[in-house]
Amino acid sequence: MAGEPIAPRFAGLRQFEKCLAGGRMTPNGFDSNGDLSVDEANDVFTVAAIQSALKALQYPMLITFVYDNATASIVTQGLSSRRSRSTG
């Protein structure tokens, strides 16, 4: 996904930008380089921006500022849906 334009709501959010380059959020914290090891806490503003975007896309999402299992599950659903549309 690297090289894709970033929506204005995500501009300047370092952890979101790192996700586009292989990093990932988990309920346990942020894995900055995709090595499956948590390197730092999740940024609450990035989490809220992701939750807000999911809610705007009509996913059943509460804005909690916590990247919990419910948020992770919906992100996974959204990514799976996006991948199947791009390969179908």
C-alpha atoms as a printed R data frame, in Angstrom:
   type eleno elety resid chain resno       x      y      z
1  ATOM     1    CA   MET     A     1   0.000  0.000  0.000
2  ATOM     2    CA   ALA     A     2   3.000  2.288  0.126
3  ATOM     3    CA   GLY     A     3   2.748  5.176 -2.282
4  ATOM     4    CA   GLU     A     4  -1.013  5.508 -1.924
5  ATOM     5    CA   PRO     A     5  -2.266  8.999 -1.103
6  ATOM     6    CA   ILE     A     6  -3.127  9.542  2.545
7  ATOM     7    CA   ALA     A     7  -6.593 10.857  3.362
8  ATOM     8    CA   PRO     A     8  -6.436 14.265  5.070
9  ATOM     9    CA   ARG     A     9  -7.750 12.802  8.348
10 ATOM    10    CA   PHE     A    10  -4.579 10.667  8.561
11 ATOM    11    CA   ALA     A    11  -2.019 13.239  7.365
12 ATOM    12    CA   GLY     A    12   0.753 13.765  9.889
13 ATOM    13    CA   LEU     A    13  -0.140 10.735 12.012
14 ATOM    14    CA   ARG     A    14   3.227  8.994 12.225
15 ATOM    15    CA   GLN     A    15   1.893  5.582 13.261
16 ATOM    16    CA   PHE     A    16  -0.648  5.546 10.437
17 ATOM    17    CA   GLU     A    17   2.085  6.422  7.932
18 ATOM    18    CA   LYS     A    18   4.237  3.610  9.368
19 ATOM    19    CA   CYS     A    19   1.323  1.191  8.869
20 ATOM    20    CA   LEU     A    20   1.487  1.957  5.156
21 ATOM    21    CA   ALA     A    21   5.167  0.972  5.248
22 ATOM    22    CA   GLY     A    22   4.719 -2.345  7.070
23 ATOM    23    CA   GLY     A    23   4.068 -1.348 10.675
24 ATOM    24    CA   ARG     A    24   0.895 -2.456 12.428
25 ATOM    25    CA   MET     A    25  -1.273 -1.655 15.391
26 ATOM    26    CA   THR     A    26  -2.198 -4.428 17.758
27 ATOM    27    CA   PRO     A    27  -4.258 -4.444 20.960
28 ATOM    28    CA   ASN     A    28  -0.916 -4.814 22.794
29 ATOM    29    CA   GLY     A    29   0.796 -1.834 21.166
30 ATOM    30    CA   PHE     A    30   2.438 -0.639 17.968
31 ATOM    31    CA   ASP     A    31   4.791 -2.804 15.893
32 ATOM    32    CA   SER     A    32   6.667 -0.116 13.990
33 ATOM    33    CA   ASN     A    33   8.413 -2.326 11.446
34 ATOM    34    CA   GLY     A    34   6.289 -5.452 11.035
35 ATOM    35    CA   ASP     A    35   8.620 -7.770 12.953
36 ATOM    36    CA   LEU     A    36   5.735 -8.929 15.203
37 ATOM    37    CA   SER     A    37   7.285 -7.214 18.224
38 ATOM    38    CA   VAL     A    38   5.559 -4.306 19.989
39 ATOM    39    CA   ASP     A    39   7.877 -1.300 20.004
40 ATOM    40    CA   GLU     A    40   5.723  1.385 21.609
41 ATOM    41    CA   ALA     A    41   2.228  2.204 22.823
42 ATOM    42    CA   ASN     A    42  -0.467  2.926 20.257
43 ATOM    43    CA   ASP     A    43  -0.980  6.639 19.641
44 ATOM    44    CA   VAL     A    44  -4.481  7.504 20.893
45 ATOM    45    CA   PHE     A    45  -5.008 10.152 18.195
46 ATOM    46    CA   THR     A    46  -4.157  7.689 15.427
47 ATOM    47    CA   VAL     A    47  -6.479  5.114 16.989
48 ATOM    48    CA   ALA     A    48  -9.304  7.675 17.186
49 ATOM    49    CA   ALA     A    49  -8.750  8.687 13.534
50 ATOM    50    CA   ILE     A    50  -8.953  5.036 12.448
51 ATOM    51    CA   GLN     A    51 -12.061  4.423 14.546
52 ATOM    52    CA   SER     A    52 -13.686  7.587 13.196
53 ATOM    53    CA   ALA     A    53 -12.960  6.546  9.605
54 ATOM    54    CA   LEU     A    54 -14.423  3.081 10.209
55 ATOM    55    CA   LYS     A    55 -17.545  4.608 11.755
56 ATOM    56    CA   ALA     A    56 -17.906  6.928  8.734
57 ATOM    57    CA   LEU     A    57 -17.756  3.822  6.526
58 ATOM    58    CA   GLN     A    58 -20.747  2.453  8.482
59 ATOM    59    CA   TYR     A    59 -18.827 -0.118 10.517
60 ATOM    60    CA   PRO     A    60 -20.279 -0.559 14.050
61 ATOM    61    CA   MET     A    61 -17.512  1.359 15.799
62 ATOM    62    CA   LEU     A    62 -17.292  3.327 19.025
63 ATOM    63    CA   ILE     A    63 -14.622  6.024 19.258
64 ATOM    64    CA   THR     A    64 -12.775  4.873 22.387
65 ATOM    65    CA   PHE     A    65  -9.175  5.959 21.626
66 ATOM    66    CA   VAL     A    66  -8.177  2.358 22.463
67 ATOM    67    CA   TYR     A    67  -7.100 -0.113 19.780
68 ATOM    68    CA   ASP     A    68  -8.888 -3.053 21.325
69 ATOM    69    CA   ASN     A    69  -9.877 -6.459 19.951
70 ATOM    70    CA   ALA     A    70 -13.139 -5.052 18.528
71 ATOM    71    CA   THR     A    71 -11.248 -2.373 16.573
72 ATOM    72    CA   ALA     A    72  -8.667 -4.914 15.363
73 ATOM    73    CA   SER     A    73 -11.434 -7.245 14.172
74 ATOM    74    CA   ILE     A    74 -13.166 -4.513 12.171
75 ATOM    75    CA   VAL     A    75  -9.856 -3.350 10.658
76 ATOM    76    CA   THR     A    76  -9.155 -6.942  9.590
77 ATOM    77    CA   GLN     A    77 -12.649 -7.220  8.060
78 ATOM    78    CA   GLY     A    78 -12.132 -3.971  6.167
79 ATOM    79    CA   LEU     A    79  -8.714 -5.005  4.860
80 ATOM    80    CA   SER     A    80 -10.021 -8.417  3.802
81 ATOM    81    CA   SER     A    81 -12.936 -6.806  1.998
82 ATOM    82    CA   ARG     A    82 -10.638 -4.327  0.269
83 ATOM    83    CA   ARG     A    83  -8.223 -7.056 -0.850
84 ATOM    84    CA   SER     A    84 -11.024 -9.252 -2.231
85 ATOM    85    CA   ARG     A    85 -12.415 -6.312 -4.230
86 ATOM    86    CA   SER     A    86  -8.992 -5.506 -5.684
87 ATOM    87    CA   THR     A    87  -8.293 -9.119 -6.707
88 ATOM    88    CA   GLY     A    88 -11.827 -9.979 -7.856
